[in-house]
């Protein structure tokens, strides 16, 4: 297991309960960078390749639009395991 993989196993997962143990072995994660969800991991296990290329609009209470708003994250061109914040929408 590489250093990056070991770091992922210590992170918190987007959408998981606070008492959830965190990342699970055998799952595939992306690290969210910047914006309201900075530092969280997104479980993308089972996502199709075209979905992974598009990124995600994730519901968050912490973004510019408050409750129900979405934070948009897109794959980093040189490191698709990290997704960068691209802005918020209502």
C-alpha positions as MATLAB code, in Angstrom:
seq = 'XXXXXXXXXXXXXXXXXXXXXXXXXXXXXXXXXXXXXXXXXXXXXXXXXXXXXXXXXXXXXXXXXXXXXXXXXXXXXXXXXXXXXXXXXX';
ca = [
       0.000    0.000    0.000;
       1.391    3.404   -0.985;
       1.684    6.507    1.194;
      -1.287    8.139   -0.566;
      -3.481    5.092    0.118;
      -2.496    5.119    3.789;
      -3.449    8.804    4.035;
      -6.851    8.076    2.512;
      -7.597    5.444    5.123;
      -7.309    8.098    7.861;
      -9.856   10.513    6.298;
     -13.559   11.173    6.845;
     -16.049   10.178    4.178;
     -18.600   12.618    2.702;
     -22.128   11.632    3.705;
     -21.064    9.143    6.391;
     -22.416    9.311    9.928;
     -20.146   10.915   12.530;
     -19.673    7.590   14.315;
     -18.811    5.767   11.060;
     -15.295    4.309   11.189;
     -14.269    6.041    7.949;
     -12.983    4.645    4.656;
     -13.625    0.964    4.070;
     -11.223   -1.499    2.496;
     -12.114   -2.409   -1.073;
     -13.818    0.938   -1.759;
     -12.569    3.592   -4.176;
     -12.323    7.199   -2.939;
     -11.537   10.674   -4.249;
     -10.137   13.398   -2.008;
     -12.098   16.682   -2.113;
      -9.790   19.712   -2.226;
     -10.839   23.278   -1.419;
     -14.304   24.674   -0.872;
     -16.725   23.692    1.873;
     -15.939   19.957    1.788;
     -12.151   20.304    1.788;
     -10.388   17.232    3.141;
     -13.354   14.863    2.943;
     -13.293   11.682    0.887;
     -15.976   10.819   -1.659;
     -16.807    7.134   -2.095;
     -16.939    6.533   -5.859;
     -17.066    2.751   -5.678;
     -18.998    1.450   -8.681;
     -19.054    4.757  -10.574;
     -18.711    4.473  -14.353;
     -15.658    6.058  -16.029;
     -17.710    8.861  -17.627;
     -19.143    9.795  -14.214;
     -15.637    9.957  -12.748;
     -14.553   12.300  -15.543;
     -17.437   14.704  -14.830;
     -16.986   15.122  -11.094;
     -19.902   15.712   -8.751;
     -22.307   18.303   -7.336;
     -22.543   17.437   -3.635;
     -25.220   18.683   -1.241;
     -23.791   20.681    1.641;
     -24.997   22.992    4.394;
     -21.584   24.704    4.399;
     -21.496   26.259    0.938;
     -22.334   29.760   -0.248;
     -26.049   28.922   -0.581;
     -26.503   27.225    2.802;
     -28.847   24.283    3.334;
     -29.575   22.376    0.157;
     -26.875   24.129   -1.859;
     -24.359   22.111   -3.815;
     -20.582   22.239   -3.979;
     -19.158   21.252   -7.362;
     -15.938   19.222   -7.507;
     -14.020   18.232  -10.647;
     -11.126   15.816  -11.164;
      -7.698   17.431  -11.113;
      -6.191   16.972  -14.607;
      -2.786   15.839  -13.347;
      -4.115   13.775  -10.404;
      -7.688   12.467  -10.883;
      -7.655   10.961   -7.358;
      -8.026   14.542   -6.094;
     -11.088   16.577   -7.033;
     -10.880   20.372   -6.864;
     -13.715   22.660   -5.831;
     -15.212   24.484   -8.818;
     -17.861   26.588   -7.036;
     -21.273   26.408   -5.391;
     -24.828   26.471   -6.786;
     -28.242   26.698   -5.103;
];
